[in-house]
Amino acid sequence: MTSDAPGNVLFVVMDTVRADHLTPYGYDRPTTPGLDDFATEATVFEEAVAPAPWTLPVHASLFTGLYPSQHGADQENPYLEGATTLAETLSDAGYDTACYSSNAWITPYTHLTDGFDAQDNFFEVMPGDLLSGPLARAWKTMNDNDRLRTIADKLVSLGNVAHEYFAGGESADSKTPAVIDRTQEFIADSDDWFAFINLMDAHLPYHPPEEFAAEFAPGADSDEICQNSKEFNSGARDIDDEEWDDIRGLYDAEIAHIDAQLTRLFDWLKERGEWEDTTVVVCADHGELHGEHDLYGHEFCLYDPLVNVPLMVKHPDLDADRRTDTVELVDLYHTVLDALDVDGGDPATAGDTAVSRDPTRSLLSDDYRAFDSVTDPDPGQAAAPDGDYGFVEYSRPVVELKQLEEKAAAAGIDIPEDSRFYSRMRASRRPDAKYVRIDRIEDEAYRLDTDPGEETTLASGDDDLIADAERALADFETRVGGAWTGADDADVTDDAVANMDDDAQERLRDLGYLE
């Protein structure tokens, strides 16, 4: 890092945005003219790998520098524990820190917001003050108790259903201007700062502002298209080509709204004279499938539209160009520490894991991904000392499974337990090859250089690059506790509700979680 490096960091996550729908990544629709301008002064990374295909574990990795199996935050354990966050480290170092989003997972009850001096969550159904204090403690108690675990699953499941129905015209994009406004207020009142924002527009359901819908999805009715991915994935609903076109058009409109709001924030920083003193990171936490591989949403697989995510970084130590080497989102934790010249590694609470800044994981370092020089490597560094591979982990998606089962049952459909829907997965990925370990069905592997659509699996073949990818994955698995080869019990029902006492059930009814 240079001595005259920017003193502030703006970290933007565009939730659920796939790279190939952005103008800087070659999309033929003008969804992101603002980001196209931003790309002229930033490094555009074409091979960035997310550590998971959904929000909670990805953000926990961004905030801790740990892989999902190391920090343990997933749907079977939906909160971050025992790890010092980036915000805690930066706040302790004297930086003002803020987190603004409209994502239900980035809240006090998951502990992802621990350490932020200022925070607000604009999620429509469960406001921030309900996701802290007693409710957070109750959530943790339920998840720590095997008998009550399925109740916690049901709470999130019903919360998601409520979001689907109540979001309507007041969808996430309607909250994005407020996120930007609050970010501006925070920056205006701060000196040295770290601002993190998550923009949820491109996450289902899609109800974009009319001006963007008219441009990118003329004639599409957001109240008529399939807005619940579990209906399609379960087989309960078909989607024809015309409806897919409408879905993708509305998705593009949501992305265009994100771009307009980010442009507003970027222009404001320039007007205030803070642009040059600010490192700017723009990425997605994961992407989205719109019918590819007969799937909708971002569950049940590790295909590239989900895990090969957009990433653009502006910093004077990075050239304004494009890079095609492997980058992991886990590396952004170290990149932010490096940008602000903070070492990290000091636990915020005794016993916490606290990851120190590692130059081999900082995008700003000349030693970036020179993992063979690390004396105490993490699992990814040890499994891929040449830095070529990114690693992805996907634990059992219990919330999605519950909704999937409900949609299937209503349609009279049986979902086989030995299917991708009940599977845990891990993958090793480099630009030309990927290997995916799956615990209930056959593994998958693809030559991304010749088969970018991942149409023909080569897991059982004798391709040398695939064999190398499998060996790297096996090494990674060994270092994080073993391969996911023993399938768990597939039962994700909520029968434990019947075992709750009357007072507890009444409280859940008051909150709208039980009928």
Beta strands, then each sheet from edge to edge (+ up, - down):
strand 1: 8-14
strand 2: 43-49
strand 3: 96-101
strand 4: 118-121
strand 5: 193-199
strand 6: 278-283
strand 7: 289-290
strand 8: 296-297
strand 9: 308-314
strand 10: 322-323
strand 11: 327-328
strand 12: 390-394
strand 13: 425-430
strand 14: 433-438
strand 15: 444-446
sheet 1: 4+ 3+ 5+ 1+ 6+ 9- 2+ 10+
sheet 2: 4+ 3+ 5+ 1+ 6+ 9- 2+ 11+
sheet 3: 7+ 8-
sheet 4: 12+ 13- 14+ 15-
end
